[in-house]
Amino acid sequence: MDIENTTRREQPTACATAHLTVDEIGPWISATYQAVMRTVAEQGSSLAGPPYGRYHQLDDRLLAVEAGFPVTTPITASGDVRPSALPGGPVATTIHIGSYDKMEPAYRALAEWIGEHGGEPAGDAWENYFSDPVSQPDPETWRTEIVQPYRDRTGL
């Protein structure tokens, strides 16, 4: 698996958040992306990249989910849509091709790469979705970038 090491700038986003089970994510995220796009357009901002999802495991069945888009200018909160940001700093990234339920090896590869290079994860990873399951129904062709922020644990 190819791992890329880059430094990113903080990226303003427009997003919504919820606590969901895995089975609830698909229907929620689709509606959320539509709501975020409407809010961004209503506020005169523009999308600055593909949709993203960020997940934090709360317990054995529940996840805190943040989903939205990077934006060119910050928005103000409206309904369920609020401003946020994807963090800047060093990140390790990889591209996963295939269905979402087969991404665990990519996450493991990122964690191993970070550890082997003297780092440790710095917060939750996020996923950038380059494929639209509605217009591209074959999950084996879906492209997802996984981005894991990290920090140097050696103090150098």
N, C-alpha and C positions, 0 to 999 in steps of 0.2 A: 504494500500500500504506500503510495506517495504521500509524504508529509511535507508541507511547506511552512517555513518559519518567516513571519513578517511582523511588522509593527503597524498597527492601525491607529487612526485618529478616532476620538470619540465621535459617534454618529448619532445625531438626534433621530428619534423615531416617533411614530404615532402608533399606539397599541391599545389593546384591552387585555385584562387579566381575569383569570378564573381558577377555581380549584375543581379539578375534574378527574374522573377515572379515565383509563386509556380508551375505553369504548365511547366516551363522550367527546373526545378531542376532535375527531373528524367533522361531525356536524357543527360543533361550536366554532371551529377554526374557519370553516368556509363562510359562515355568517359574519364572523368577526372581520375577516378581510374585506368583505363588502362594506361593512359599517365604517371601517377605518378609511377606506378609499373615499367614501362619501364625505366624511369629516375633513379629510385632507383637502379635497377639492373645494368644499364650502369655505374653508379658511384661507384659500388662495396659496396654499403650499403645493408642492409636487412630490411625487414618489421619487426616491433617489436610489432605488435598487429593488431586488426581488423581495418577496415576502419572507419573513423569518418566524421561527418559533423558538422559544426558550422554555426549558422544562426544569423544575426542581422537585425531586421526590420528597413528599411530605411524610408518607408512611407507606406501608406495603401495597396500598391500592390507590392513593390519592396523590395527584401532582398539582403543583402551582404552575400554571401555564401563562406565558406572555406571548402574544402573537400580534404582528403588525408589519409595518414597512419602515425602512429608513426614509427620512424626508429631507427636503432641501432647506426648509426653515422650520423652526419649532412651532408646534400648534398649541392651542389652549385646550384644556379639558372640555369635553362636550358629551353628555350622556355617559356611555361606558368607555368612550375613547379618551385616552389621556396621553400627555407627552411622556417620553422616556428617552433612554439613550443606550446604545450598545457601547461598552467600554473601550477606551483606547489603550494602547500598550502592546506588548508582545503577545502574539497569538500563534498557535499551531493549527494548521488547517489540513483537511483532506476532503476529497470528493468521494461520496458513496454513490454507486450506481446500483439501483434496485429498489425493492420495496422498503418502506419505513420500518417494518418489523425485523429487518435483517441488518440494522445499522450497528449493533453492539460490537462487532469486530473492529469497526472504524473508530469507535470511541476508545476501545482498548488500545489500539495502535497509537492513537494520539497520546493517551496517558503514558504508555511505555516510552514513546519518543521524548516527551517532556521530562520524564524521570531520568532517562539516559543522558539528557543534555543539561542536567543540573537544575531543573526547574520543578515547580509544583503548580497544580491548577490554581487559578485565582478567580474563583467564582464559577458559575454555571456556564456550560457551553451553550451555543445557539446553533440553529440549523437555518441555512438559506436555501430556499426551494427554487430550483431552476426549472422544474417541470410542473405542469398543471395536470393533476390527475383527471380532470374533466375532459380536457382536449387531448390528453395523452394517456389513455386508459391502461396501457400495458405497464404494470409496476416494475417490470424488469428493465425498463428504459428510463426510469425516473433518476434525475441527477440532483443530489443534495450536497451542499457544502457544509461540513461540520467545522465550527470555529471554537477552539478552546483557549481562552485567555490563560496566561501563566505568568509566574514571577520566578526570578532567579533565587533559588534557596541557598546558594553558596555565598551570597553577600558580595559578589564581585560586581 
